[in-house]
Amino acid sequence: MKVNKELVKGSTSTLILSLLNDRPMYGYELIKVMEERSNGIFSLKEGTLYPLLHSLEEQGVIEAYWGQGDTGRKRKYYRITKSGQAFMVEKKEEWSTFKGAVDDILGWERVSWE
């Protein structure tokens, strides 16, 4: 099932922070892990991901560093900062509140009015 791009767009930053809270990752790895864990719902293109990563870096919630990948190639890795962890918790709480309200409203659709 396709999901509206606006829904995806509104939650991508929080999802990236959550993934980076698990472990540092390089860009392509973030794309693959996000796609795997979401069963293909979150399928980001590099042209979407990298500007978002740069924006998060400018906000100070993630930082980039160069590291060696499994193949021996240098890769640019991203990791969450302390302020990024606090920001992520705030965004998760915000998302939980939003999701709860949506679930409450959508629950009315299951009520039979006959």
Backbone atoms as SQL, in Angstrom:
CREATE TABLE atoms (id INTEGER PRIMARY KEY, chain TEXT, resi INTEGER, resn TEXT, atom TEXT, x REAL, y REAL, z REAL);
INSERT INTO atoms VALUES
  (1, 'A', 1, 'MET', 'N', 0.837, -1.182, 0.000),
  (2, 'A', 1, 'MET', 'CA', 0.000, 0.000, 0.000),
  (3, 'A', 1, 'MET', 'C', 0.881, 1.246, 0.000),
  (4, 'A', 2, 'LYS', 'N', 0.583, 2.165, -0.864),
  (5, 'A', 2, 'LYS', 'CA', 1.298, 3.441, -0.927),
  (6, 'A', 2, 'LYS', 'C', 0.817, 4.343, 0.205),
  (7, 'A', 3, 'VAL', 'N', 1.739, 5.103, 0.764),
  (8, 'A', 3, 'VAL', 'CA', 1.409, 6.050, 1.824),
  (9, 'A', 3, 'VAL', 'C', 1.682, 7.456, 1.301),
  (10, 'A', 4, 'ASN', 'N', 0.792, 8.373, 1.611),
  (11, 'A', 4, 'ASN', 'CA', 0.920, 9.761, 1.188),
  (12, 'A', 4, 'ASN', 'C', 2.288, 10.321, 1.587),
  (13, 'A', 5, 'LYS', 'N', 2.959, 10.967, 0.643),
  (14, 'A', 5, 'LYS', 'CA', 4.304, 11.504, 0.887),
  (15, 'A', 5, 'LYS', 'C', 4.334, 12.516, 2.023),
  (16, 'A', 6, 'GLU', 'N', 3.261, 13.256, 2.207),
  (17, 'A', 6, 'GLU', 'CA', 3.221, 14.246, 3.288),
  (18, 'A', 6, 'GLU', 'C', 3.252, 13.563, 4.657),
  (19, 'A', 7, 'LEU', 'N', 2.607, 12.402, 4.777),
  (20, 'A', 7, 'LEU', 'CA', 2.659, 11.651, 6.035),
  (21, 'A', 7, 'LEU', 'C', 4.078, 11.179, 6.308),
  (22, 'A', 8, 'VAL', 'N', 4.732, 10.688, 5.280),
  (23, 'A', 8, 'VAL', 'CA', 6.105, 10.207, 5.406),
  (24, 'A', 8, 'VAL', 'C', 7.032, 11.366, 5.767),
  (25, 'A', 9, 'LYS', 'N', 6.886, 12.470, 5.078),
  (26, 'A', 9, 'LYS', 'CA', 7.746, 13.640, 5.265),
  (27, 'A', 9, 'LYS', 'C', 7.715, 14.142, 6.708),
  (28, 'A', 10, 'GLY', 'N', 6.554, 14.119, 7.314),
  (29, 'A', 10, 'GLY', 'CA', 6.398, 14.649, 8.662),
  (30, 'A', 10, 'GLY', 'C', 7.051, 13.826, 9.753),
  (31, 'A', 11, 'SER', 'N', 7.409, 12.599, 9.458),
  (32, 'A', 11, 'SER', 'CA', 7.975, 11.742, 10.496),
  (33, 'A', 11, 'SER', 'C', 9.398, 11.277, 10.211),
  (34, 'A', 12, 'THR', 'N', 9.937, 11.623, 9.067),
  (35, 'A', 12, 'THR', 'CA', 11.241, 11.107, 8.656),
  (36, 'A', 12, 'THR', 'C', 12.368, 11.507, 9.605),
  (37, 'A', 13, 'SER', 'N', 12.402, 12.744, 10.042),
  (38, 'A', 13, 'SER', 'CA', 13.471, 13.192, 10.950),
  (39, 'A', 13, 'SER', 'C', 13.477, 12.392, 12.242),
  (40, 'A', 14, 'THR', 'N', 12.307, 12.180, 12.808),
  (41, 'A', 14, 'THR', 'CA', 12.202, 11.415, 14.050),
  (42, 'A', 14, 'THR', 'C', 12.668, 9.983, 13.840),
  (43, 'A', 15, 'LEU', 'N', 12.312, 9.398, 12.708),
  (44, 'A', 15, 'LEU', 'CA', 12.725, 8.025, 12.419),
  (45, 'A', 15, 'LEU', 'C', 14.237, 7.925, 12.244),
  (46, 'A', 16, 'ILE', 'N', 14.825, 8.898, 11.575),
  (47, 'A', 16, 'ILE', 'CA', 16.284, 8.912, 11.401),
  (48, 'A', 16, 'ILE', 'C', 16.972, 9.009, 12.759),
  (49, 'A', 17, 'LEU', 'N', 16.491, 9.898, 13.604),
  (50, 'A', 17, 'LEU', 'CA', 17.084, 10.040, 14.939),
  (51, 'A', 17, 'LEU', 'C', 16.958, 8.747, 15.732),
  (52, 'A', 18, 'SER', 'N', 15.831, 8.093, 15.617),
  (53, 'A', 18, 'SER', 'CA', 15.622, 6.835, 16.327),
  (54, 'A', 18, 'SER', 'C', 16.589, 5.756, 15.839),
  (55, 'A', 19, 'LEU', 'N', 16.787, 5.674, 14.530),
  (56, 'A', 19, 'LEU', 'CA', 17.739, 4.697, 13.985),
  (57, 'A', 19, 'LEU', 'C', 19.162, 5.014, 14.434),
  (58, 'A', 20, 'LEU', 'N', 19.523, 6.288, 14.418),
  (59, 'A', 20, 'LEU', 'CA', 20.872, 6.671, 14.838),
  (60, 'A', 20, 'LEU', 'C', 21.060, 6.531, 16.341),
  (61, 'A', 21, 'ASN', 'N', 19.981, 6.494, 17.087),
  (62, 'A', 21, 'ASN', 'CA', 20.070, 6.243, 18.522),
  (63, 'A', 21, 'ASN', 'C', 20.477, 4.791, 18.783),
  (64, 'A', 22, 'ASP', 'N', 20.139, 3.897, 17.839),
  (65, 'A', 22, 'ASP', 'CA', 20.554, 2.492, 17.951),
  (66, 'A', 22, 'ASP', 'C', 22.051, 2.343, 17.718),
  (67, 'A', 23, 'ARG', 'N', 22.542, 3.029, 16.665),
  (68, 'A', 23, 'ARG', 'CA', 23.964, 2.951, 16.317),
  (69, 'A', 23, 'ARG', 'C', 24.269, 3.973, 15.220),
  (70, 'A', 24, 'PRO', 'N', 25.520, 4.411, 15.111),
  (71, 'A', 24, 'PRO', 'CA', 25.891, 5.285, 13.992),
  (72, 'A', 24, 'PRO', 'C', 25.723, 4.541, 12.666),
  (73, 'A', 25, 'MET', 'N', 25.346, 5.262, 11.622),
  (74, 'A', 25, 'MET', 'CA', 25.165, 4.666, 10.299),
  (75, 'A', 25, 'MET', 'C', 25.595, 5.654, 9.231),
  (76, 'A', 26, 'TYR', 'N', 25.939, 5.120, 8.063),
  (77, 'A', 26, 'TYR', 'CA', 26.196, 5.976, 6.907),
  (78, 'A', 26, 'TYR', 'C', 24.898, 6.105, 6.125),
  (79, 'A', 27, 'GLY', 'N', 24.835, 7.062, 5.219),
  (80, 'A', 27, 'GLY', 'CA', 23.588, 7.398, 4.536),
  (81, 'A', 27, 'GLY', 'C', 22.879, 6.239, 3.870),
  (82, 'A', 28, 'TYR', 'N', 23.588, 5.497, 3.023),
  (83, 'A', 28, 'TYR', 'CA', 22.953, 4.394, 2.300),
  (84, 'A', 28, 'TYR', 'C', 22.432, 3.339, 3.275),
  (85, 'A', 29, 'GLU', 'N', 23.165, 3.121, 4.362),
  (86, 'A', 29, 'GLU', 'CA', 22.734, 2.173, 5.389),
  (87, 'A', 29, 'GLU', 'C', 21.424, 2.637, 6.026),
  (88, 'A', 30, 'LEU', 'N', 21.307, 3.929, 6.295),
  (89, 'A', 30, 'LEU', 'CA', 20.058, 4.477, 6.841),
  (90, 'A', 30, 'LEU', 'C', 18.889, 4.200, 5.903),
  (91, 'A', 31, 'ILE', 'N', 19.114, 4.414, 4.613),
  (92, 'A', 31, 'ILE', 'CA', 18.064, 4.162, 3.618),
  (93, 'A', 31, 'ILE', 'C', 17.627, 2.710, 3.670),
  (94, 'A', 32, 'LYS', 'N', 18.587, 1.797, 3.680),
  (95, 'A', 32, 'LYS', 'CA', 18.281, 0.361, 3.653),
  (96, 'A', 32, 'LYS', 'C', 17.598, -0.106, 4.942),
  (97, 'A', 33, 'VAL', 'N', 18.113, 0.312, 6.087),
  (98, 'A', 33, 'VAL', 'CA', 17.533, -0.109, 7.369),
  (99, 'A', 33, 'VAL', 'C', 16.113, 0.436, 7.510),
  (100, 'A', 34, 'MET', 'N', 15.915, 1.693, 7.134),
  (101, 'A', 34, 'MET', 'CA', 14.580, 2.287, 7.227),
  (102, 'A', 34, 'MET', 'C', 13.598, 1.547, 6.320),
  (103, 'A', 35, 'GLU', 'N', 14.035, 1.227, 5.129),
  (104, 'A', 35, 'GLU', 'CA', 13.175, 0.508, 4.184),
  (105, 'A', 35, 'GLU', 'C', 12.839, -0.894, 4.707),
  (106, 'A', 36, 'GLU', 'N', 13.851, -1.579, 5.250),
  (107, 'A', 36, 'GLU', 'CA', 13.641, -2.928, 5.801),
  (108, 'A', 36, 'GLU', 'C', 12.662, -2.911, 6.967),
  (109, 'A', 37, 'ARG', 'N', 12.924, -2.050, 7.934),
  (110, 'A', 37, 'ARG', 'CA', 12.103, -2.029, 9.154),
  (111, 'A', 37, 'ARG', 'C', 10.672, -1.566, 8.901),
  (112, 'A', 38, 'SER', 'N', 10.469, -0.809, 7.827),
  (113, 'A', 38, 'SER', 'CA', 9.123, -0.301, 7.533),
  (114, 'A', 38, 'SER', 'C', 8.415, -1.120, 6.452),
  (115, 'A', 39, 'ASN', 'N', 9.004, -2.246, 6.093),
  (116, 'A', 39, 'ASN', 'CA', 8.436, -3.084, 5.025),
  (117, 'A', 39, 'ASN', 'C', 8.183, -2.284, 3.745),
  (118, 'A', 40, 'GLY', 'N', 9.124, -1.389, 3.432),
  (119, 'A', 40, 'GLY', 'CA', 9.064, -0.645, 2.184),
  (120, 'A', 40, 'GLY', 'C', 8.247, 0.635, 2.208),
  (121, 'A', 41, 'ILE', 'N', 7.596, 0.933, 3.325),
  (122, 'A', 41, 'ILE', 'CA', 6.789, 2.157, 3.412),
  (123, 'A', 41, 'ILE', 'C', 7.698, 3.385, 3.342),
  (124, 'A', 42, 'PHE', 'N', 8.818, 3.342, 4.063),
  (125, 'A', 42, 'PHE', 'CA', 9.773, 4.446, 4.053),
  (126, 'A', 42, 'PHE', 'C', 10.923, 4.080, 3.127),
  (127, 'A', 43, 'SER', 'N', 10.779, 4.464, 1.885),
  (128, 'A', 43, 'SER', 'CA', 11.786, 4.195, 0.864),
  (129, 'A', 43, 'SER', 'C', 12.339, 5.537, 0.386),
  (130, 'A', 44, 'LEU', 'N', 13.364, 6.007, 1.076),
  (131, 'A', 44, 'LEU', 'CA', 13.918, 7.328, 0.784),
  (132, 'A', 44, 'LEU', 'C', 14.906, 7.273, -0.369),
  (133, 'A', 45, 'LYS', 'N', 14.961, 8.346, -1.098),
  (134, 'A', 45, 'LYS', 'CA', 15.968, 8.529, -2.142),
  (135, 'A', 45, 'LYS', 'C', 17.112, 9.338, -1.535),
  (136, 'A', 46, 'GLU', 'N', 18.300, 9.182, -2.101),
  (137, 'A', 46, 'GLU', 'CA', 19.454, 9.925, -1.596),
  (138, 'A', 46, 'GLU', 'C', 19.213, 11.431, -1.649),
  (139, 'A', 47, 'GLY', 'N', 18.513, 11.880, -2.679),
  (140, 'A', 47, 'GLY', 'CA', 18.222, 13.304, -2.830),
  (141, 'A', 47, 'GLY', 'C', 17.300, 13.846, -1.756),
  (142, 'A', 48, 'THR', 'N', 16.602, 12.966, -1.068),
  (143, 'A', 48, 'THR', 'CA', 15.754, 13.350, 0.059),
  (144, 'A', 48, 'THR', 'C', 16.532, 13.237, 1.364),
  (145, 'A', 49, 'LEU', 'N', 17.286, 12.144, 1.500),
  (146, 'A', 49, 'LEU', 'CA', 17.975, 11.864, 2.758),
  (147, 'A', 49, 'LEU', 'C', 19.088, 12.863, 3.079),
  (148, 'A', 50, 'TYR', 'N', 19.984, 13.102, 2.133),
  (149, 'A', 50, 'TYR', 'CA', 21.166, 13.904, 2.456),
  (150, 'A', 50, 'TYR', 'C', 20.854, 15.349, 2.837),
  (151, 'A', 51, 'PRO', 'N', 19.932, 16.031, 2.167),
  (152, 'A', 51, 'PRO', 'CA', 19.569, 17.372, 2.656),
  (153, 'A', 51, 'PRO', 'C', 18.981, 17.329, 4.072),
  (154, 'A', 52, 'LEU', 'N', 18.227, 16.278, 4.369),
  (155, 'A', 52, 'LEU', 'CA', 17.657, 16.118, 5.701),
  (156, 'A', 52, 'LEU', 'C', 18.763, 15.895, 6.737),
  (157, 'A', 53, 'LEU', 'N', 19.742, 15.051, 6.398),
  (158, 'A', 53, 'LEU', 'CA', 20.872, 14.821, 7.302),
  (159, 'A', 53, 'LEU', 'C', 21.646, 16.122, 7.541),
  (160, 'A', 54, 'HIS', 'N', 21.866, 16.897, 6.503),
  (161, 'A', 54, 'HIS', 'CA', 22.582, 18.174, 6.657),
  (162, 'A', 54, 'HIS', 'C', 21.793, 19.140, 7.537),
  (163, 'A', 55, 'SER', 'N', 20.483, 19.154, 7.379),
  (164, 'A', 55, 'SER', 'CA', 19.635, 20.008, 8.209),
  (165, 'A', 55, 'SER', 'C', 19.712, 19.582, 9.679),
  (166, 'A', 56, 'LEU', 'N', 19.643, 18.283, 9.929),
  (167, 'A', 56, 'LEU', 'CA', 19.742, 17.772, 11.301),
  (168, 'A', 56, 'LEU', 'C', 21.114, 18.083, 11.900),
  (169, 'A', 57, 'GLU', 'N', 22.137, 18.020, 11.049),
  (170, 'A', 57, 'GLU', 'CA', 23.492, 18.348, 11.500),
  (171, 'A', 57, 'GLU', 'C', 23.590, 19.833, 11.867),
  (172, 'A', 58, 'GLU', 'N', 23.001, 20.695, 11.050),
  (173, 'A', 58, 'GLU', 'CA', 23.002, 22.138, 11.334),
  (174, 'A', 58, 'GLU', 'C', 22.260, 22.455, 12.629),
  (175, 'A', 59, 'GLN', 'N', 21.230, 21.667, 12.935),
  (176, 'A', 59, 'GLN', 'CA', 20.469, 21.854, 14.175),
  (177, 'A', 59, 'GLN', 'C', 21.234, 21.334, 15.390),
  (178, 'A', 60, 'GLY', 'N', 22.302, 20.589, 15.150),
  (179, 'A', 60, 'GLY', 'CA', 23.107, 20.049, 16.241),
  (180, 'A', 60, 'GLY', 'C', 22.561, 18.775, 16.850),
  (181, 'A', 61, 'VAL', 'N', 21.597, 18.135, 16.196),
  (182, 'A', 61, 'VAL', 'CA', 21.012, 16.915, 16.762),
  (183, 'A', 61, 'VAL', 'C', 21.716, 15.649, 16.268),
  (184, 'A', 62, 'ILE', 'N', 22.501, 15.775, 15.191),
  (185, 'A', 62, 'ILE', 'CA', 23.375, 14.687, 14.753),
  (186, 'A', 62, 'ILE', 'C', 24.724, 15.294, 14.392),
  (187, 'A', 63, 'GLU', 'N', 25.734, 14.439, 14.320),
  (188, 'A', 63, 'GLU', 'CA', 27.045, 14.880, 13.851),
  (189, 'A', 63, 'GLU', 'C', 27.605, 13.832, 12.908),
  (190, 'A', 64, 'ALA', 'N', 28.426, 14.291, 11.982),
  (191, 'A', 64, 'ALA', 'CA', 29.019, 13.406, 10.986),
  (192, 'A', 64, 'ALA', 'C', 30.500, 13.208, 11.295),
  (193, 'A', 65, 'TYR', 'N', 31.003, 12.041, 10.924),
  (194, 'A', 65, 'TYR', 'CA', 32.432, 11.762, 11.056),
  (195, 'A', 65, 'TYR', 'C', 32.813, 10.725, 10.003),
  (196, 'A', 66, 'TRP', 'N', 34.078, 10.690, 9.667),
  (197, 'A', 66, 'TRP', 'CA', 34.555, 9.727, 8.680),
  (198, 'A', 66, 'TRP', 'C', 35.033, 8.473, 9.399),
  (199, 'A', 67, 'GLY', 'N', 34.621, 7.325, 8.880),
  (200, 'A', 67, 'GLY', 'CA', 35.023, 6.045, 9.442),
  (201, 'A', 67, 'GLY', 'C', 35.262, 5.035, 8.337),
  (202, 'A', 68, 'GLN', 'N', 35.793, 3.899, 8.726),
  (203, 'A', 68, 'GLN', 'CA', 36.082, 2.825, 7.777),
  (204, 'A', 68, 'GLN', 'C', 34.905, 1.854, 7.744),
  (205, 'A', 69, 'GLY', 'N', 34.404, 1.575, 6.550),
  (206, 'A', 69, 'GLY', 'CA', 33.315, 0.619, 6.391),
  (207, 'A', 69, 'GLY', 'C', 33.829, -0.808, 6.378),
  (208, 'A', 70, 'ASP', 'N', 32.910, -1.771, 6.276),
  (209, 'A', 70, 'ASP', 'CA', 33.263, -3.193, 6.242),
  (210, 'A', 70, 'ASP', 'C', 34.196, -3.524, 5.080),
  (211, 'A', 71, 'THR', 'N', 34.036, -2.799, 3.990),
  (212, 'A', 71, 'THR', 'CA', 34.837, -3.066, 2.792),
  (213, 'A', 71, 'THR', 'C', 36.183, -2.361, 2.834),
  (214, 'A', 72, 'GLY', 'N', 36.430, -1.593, 3.868),
  (215, 'A', 72, 'GLY', 'CA', 37.676, -0.853, 3.971),
  (216, 'A', 72, 'GLY', 'C', 37.590, 0.554, 3.398),
  (217, 'A', 73, 'ARG', 'N', 36.480, 0.858, 2.743),
  (218, 'A', 73, 'ARG', 'CA', 36.271, 2.200, 2.181),
  (219, 'A', 73, 'ARG', 'C', 35.955, 3.197, 3.286),
  (220, 'A', 74, 'LYS', 'N', 36.393, 4.434, 3.073),
  (221, 'A', 74, 'LYS', 'CA', 36.008, 5.494, 4.005),
  (222, 'A', 74, 'LYS', 'C', 34.552, 5.854, 3.742),
  (223, 'A', 75, 'ARG', 'N', 33.807, 5.997, 4.816),
  (224, 'A', 75, 'ARG', 'CA', 32.399, 6.371, 4.711),
  (225, 'A', 75, 'ARG', 'C', 32.112, 7.490, 5.703),
  (226, 'A', 76, 'LYS', 'N', 31.140, 8.305, 5.338),
  (227, 'A', 76, 'LYS', 'CA', 30.702, 9.363, 6.247),
  (228, 'A', 76, 'LYS', 'C', 29.578, 8.789, 7.102),
  (229, 'A', 77, 'TYR', 'N', 29.838, 8.667, 8.385),
  (230, 'A', 77, 'TYR', 'CA', 28.863, 8.140, 9.330),
  (231, 'A', 77, 'TYR', 'C', 28.176, 9.295, 10.049),
  (232, 'A', 78, 'TYR', 'N', 26.980, 9.008, 10.523),
  (233, 'A', 78, 'TYR', 'CA', 26.206, 9.979, 11.291),
  (234, 'A', 78, 'TYR', 'C', 25.854, 9.355, 12.629),
  (235, 'A', 79, 'ARG', 'N', 25.920, 10.166, 13.683),
  (236, 'A', 79, 'ARG', 'CA', 25.524, 9.697, 15.019),
  (237, 'A', 79, 'ARG', 'C', 24.705, 10.788, 15.689),
  (238, 'A', 80, 'ILE', 'N', 23.855, 10.351, 16.594),
  (239, 'A', 80, 'ILE', 'CA', 22.995, 11.281, 17.322),
  (240, 'A', 80, 'ILE', 'C', 23.809, 11.935, 18.444),
  (241, 'A', 81, 'THR', 'N', 23.525, 13.186, 18.729),
  (242, 'A', 81, 'THR', 'CA', 24.190, 13.904, 19.820),
  (243, 'A', 81, 'THR', 'C', 23.312, 13.823, 21.075),
  (244, 'A', 82, 'LYS', 'N', 23.853, 14.299, 22.187),
  (245, 'A', 82, 'LYS', 'CA', 23.061, 14.336, 23.433),
  (246, 'A', 82, 'LYS', 'C', 21.805, 15.187, 23.248),
  (247, 'A', 83, 'SER', 'N', 21.956, 16.347, 22.623),
  (248, 'A', 83, 'SER', 'CA', 20.776, 17.191, 22.400),
  (249, 'A', 83, 'SER', 'C', 19.836, 16.521, 21.402),
  (250, 'A', 84, 'GLY', 'N', 20.395, 15.735, 20.490),
  (251, 'A', 84, 'GLY', 'CA', 19.576, 14.976, 19.544),
  (252, 'A', 84, 'GLY', 'C', 18.737, 13.920, 20.243),
  (253, 'A', 85, 'GLN', 'N', 19.306, 13.302, 21.275),
  (254, 'A', 85, 'GLN', 'CA', 18.549, 12.303, 22.036),
  (255, 'A', 85, 'GLN', 'C', 17.376, 12.958, 22.758),
  (256, 'A', 86, 'ALA', 'N', 17.616, 14.114, 23.347),
  (257, 'A', 86, 'ALA', 'CA', 16.532, 14.836, 24.028),
  (258, 'A', 86, 'ALA', 'C', 15.467, 15.267, 23.020),
  (259, 'A', 87, 'PHE', 'N', 15.902, 15.750, 21.870),
  (260, 'A', 87, 'PHE', 'CA', 14.987, 16.167, 20.801),
  (261, 'A', 87, 'PHE', 'C', 14.168, 14.975, 20.308),
  (262, 'A', 88, 'MET', 'N', 14.822, 13.815, 20.165),
  (263, 'A', 88, 'MET', 'CA', 14.140, 12.605, 19.712),
  (264, 'A', 88, 'MET', 'C', 13.044, 12.189, 20.704),
  (265, 'A', 89, 'VAL', 'N', 13.348, 12.223, 21.984),
  (266, 'A', 89, 'VAL', 'CA', 12.358, 11.867, 23.008),
  (267, 'A', 89, 'VAL', 'C', 11.159, 12.803, 22.914),
  (268, 'A', 90, 'GLU', 'N', 11.431, 14.088, 22.760),
  (269, 'A', 90, 'GLU', 'CA', 10.363, 15.083, 22.617),
  (270, 'A', 90, 'GLU', 'C', 9.500, 14.780, 21.386),
  (271, 'A', 91, 'LYS', 'N', 10.144, 14.466, 20.265),
  (272, 'A', 91, 'LYS', 'CA', 9.417, 14.175, 19.026),
  (273, 'A', 91, 'LYS', 'C', 8.631, 12.870, 19.126),
  (274, 'A', 92, 'LYS', 'N', 9.180, 11.875, 19.826),
  (275, 'A', 92, 'LYS', 'CA', 8.454, 10.611, 20.015),
  (276, 'A', 92, 'LYS', 'C', 7.197, 10.840, 20.858),
  (277, 'A', 93, 'GLU', 'N', 7.310, 11.668, 21.894),
  (278, 'A', 93, 'GLU', 'CA', 6.147, 11.985, 22.725),
  (279, 'A', 93, 'GLU', 'C', 5.100, 12.738, 21.907),
  (280, 'A', 94, 'GLU', 'N', 5.569, 13.672, 21.090),
  (281, 'A', 94, 'GLU', 'CA', 4.674, 14.424, 20.213),
  (282, 'A', 94, 'GLU', 'C', 3.961, 13.466, 19.246),
  (283, 'A', 95, 'TRP', 'N', 4.723, 12.540, 18.673),
  (284, 'A', 95, 'TRP', 'CA', 4.152, 11.568, 17.731),
  (285, 'A', 95, 'TRP', 'C', 3.132, 10.672, 18.436),
  (286, 'A', 96, 'SER', 'N', 3.441, 10.249, 19.648),
  (287, 'A', 96, 'SER', 'CA', 2.535, 9.391, 20.410),
  (288, 'A', 96, 'SER', 'C', 1.210, 10.100, 20.683),
  (289, 'A', 97, 'THR', 'N', 1.277, 11.370, 21.044),
  (290, 'A', 97, 'THR', 'CA', 0.070, 12.163, 21.274),
  (291, 'A', 97, 'THR', 'C', -0.743, 12.282, 19.991),
  (292, 'A', 98, 'PHE', 'N', -0.063, 12.594, 18.897),
  (293, 'A', 98, 'PHE', 'CA', -0.715, 12.724, 17.588),
  (294, 'A', 98, 'PHE', 'C', -1.365, 11.403, 17.173),
  (295, 'A', 99, 'LYS', 'N', -0.615, 10.314, 17.292),
  (296, 'A', 99, 'LYS', 'CA', -1.123, 8.989, 16.908),
  (297, 'A', 99, 'LYS', 'C', -2.340, 8.605, 17.747),
  (298, 'A', 100, 'GLY', 'N', -2.275, 8.896, 19.047),
  (299, 'A', 100, 'GLY', 'CA', -3.404, 8.593, 19.921),
  (300, 'A', 100, 'GLY', 'C', -4.661, 9.338, 19.507),
  (301, 'A', 101, 'ALA', 'N', -4.503, 10.609, 19.164),
  (302, 'A', 101, 'ALA', 'CA', -5.653, 11.404, 18.729),
  (303, 'A', 101, 'ALA', 'C', -6.220, 10.876, 17.417),
  (304, 'A', 102, 'VAL', 'N', -5.349, 10.528, 16.482),
  (305, 'A', 102, 'VAL', 'CA', -5.805, 9.966, 15.200),
  (306, 'A', 102, 'VAL', 'C', -6.515, 8.637, 15.437),
  (307, 'A', 103, 'ASP', 'N', -5.929, 7.782, 16.275),
  (308, 'A', 103, 'ASP', 'CA', -6.559, 6.492, 16.584),
  (309, 'A', 103, 'ASP', 'C', -7.939, 6.687, 17.212),
  (310, 'A', 104, 'ASP', 'N', -8.047, 7.670, 18.110),
  (311, 'A', 104, 'ASP', 'CA', -9.342, 7.944, 18.740),
  (312, 'A', 104, 'ASP', 'C', -10.387, 8.346, 17.705),
  (313, 'A', 105, 'ILE', 'N', -9.989, 9.187, 16.774),
  (314, 'A', 105, 'ILE', 'CA', -10.929, 9.634, 15.740),
  (315, 'A', 105, 'ILE', 'C', -11.269, 8.501, 14.792),
  (316, 'A', 106, 'LEU', 'N', -10.267, 7.779, 14.346),
  (317, 'A', 106, 'LEU', 'CA', -10.512, 6.681, 13.409),
  (318, 'A', 106, 'LEU', 'C', -11.329, 5.562, 14.042),
  (319, 'A', 107, 'GLY', 'N', -11.254, 5.443, 15.347),
  (320, 'A', 107, 'GLY', 'CA', -12.026, 4.422, 16.052),
  (321, 'A', 107, 'GLY', 'C', -13.520, 4.594, 15.854),
  (322, 'A', 108, 'TRP', 'N', -13.960, 5.844, 15.625),
  (323, 'A', 108, 'TRP', 'CA', -15.381, 6.104, 15.410),
  (324, 'A', 108, 'TRP', 'C', -15.874, 5.464, 14.132),
  (325, 'A', 109, 'GLU', 'N', -14.994, 5.240, 13.189),
  (326, 'A', 109, 'GLU', 'CA', -15.403, 4.639, 11.917),
  (327, 'A', 109, 'GLU', 'C', -15.854, 3.191, 12.091),
  (328, 'A', 110, 'ARG', 'N', -15.417, 2.565, 13.164),
  (329, 'A', 110, 'ARG', 'CA', -15.762, 1.165, 13.391),
  (330, 'A', 110, 'ARG', 'C', -17.102, 0.993, 14.110),
  (331, 'A', 111, 'VAL', 'N', -17.668, 2.085, 14.567),
  (332, 'A', 111, 'VAL', 'CA', -18.944, 2.028, 15.281),
  (333, 'A', 111, 'VAL', 'C', -20.077, 1.891, 14.269),
  (334, 'A', 112, 'SER', 'N', -20.951, 0.948, 14.525),
  (335, 'A', 112, 'SER', 'CA', -22.105, 0.762, 13.639),
  (336, 'A', 112, 'SER', 'C', -23.238, 1.660, 14.125),
  (337, 'A', 113, 'TRP', 'N', -23.771, 2.479, 13.240),
  (338, 'A', 113, 'TRP', 'CA', -24.838, 3.406, 13.590),
  (339, 'A', 113, 'TRP', 'C', -26.207, 2.874, 13.191),
  (340, 'A', 114, 'GLU', 'N', -26.286, 1.633, 12.819),
  (341, 'A', 114, 'GLU', 'CA', -27.571, 1.057, 12.382),
  (342, 'A', 114, 'GLU', 'C', -28.438, 0.674, 13.549);
